Amino acid sequence: MAQDGTILVLKTGDALAPVRAQYGDFDLWIAKALGVARESLNVASVHEGDPIPDPESVDGVIVTGSPLMVTAAPEWSEAAARWLAKIVESDAMPVLGICYGHQLIAHGLGGQVRSNPNGRETGTVETRHDPLATAGDPLITEMTYPTHMSHVESVVIPPSDAQVLATTDLEPHAALRFGPRQWGVQYHPEFDEEIMRGYLRTRFEIIASEGGDPERLIEQVVETPAATRMLHRFGEIVARA
């Protein structure tokens, strides 16, 4: 069996190259938000062909974001979706999906993922949690706070058993609870202010071509400590498990 608190980071892609060159990659940011050393995490880069570890070897799973699209459905992604669905359905361990990971879990459980009909959501946005849905939830406690977003695809139809925990102006499924100890968030709790600005600068031209205002979005970026605390709480849930 795994040692208490061993977390698998299921890596589904690499951060944007200019951002990664300056600040590192998803697994490093997740470790920092968890308050642990990067070396303490079990990282499987499934998008590069790493095998998914035996679930008996870990105590919890965090599924990363990715510049890739769930709807492209490469075999490694479909295999990860099936594996995650089994974990959720058996309540084998705590799971947290971030952005692509959030969508991947929903897809594996029978939900529908496709382009967000409201368009690209990027930058720091206000996220509102449902006080009734989140009452007693061990992971999501704050009601309204800023989060960092960077996505085009969304969970447009959640799995039948999922509960909506949060929304934004553009995203009706910003956070979902898939099971007793399994969640997905469309936002990036591992991003800090500079990482978010780096994403916006890297996609400056794309955002502008779609009618967005990247300069305004960069100016509106703020830190998101409540979202980071949520990721830290997930680590505590895993430790208790």
PyMOL commands that set and color helices and strands:
alter all, ss='L'
color gray80, all
select helices_A, chain A and resi 17-23+26-34+38-40+46-48+55-57+70-72+75-90+100-108+193-202+204-209+214-219+225-240
alter helices_A, ss='H'
color red, helices_A
select strands_A, chain A and resi 7-11+42-45+60-63+95-98+112-115+121-129+144-151+153-157+163-167+175-179+182-185
alter strands_A, ss='S'
color yellow, strands_A
deselect
rebuild
show_as cartoon
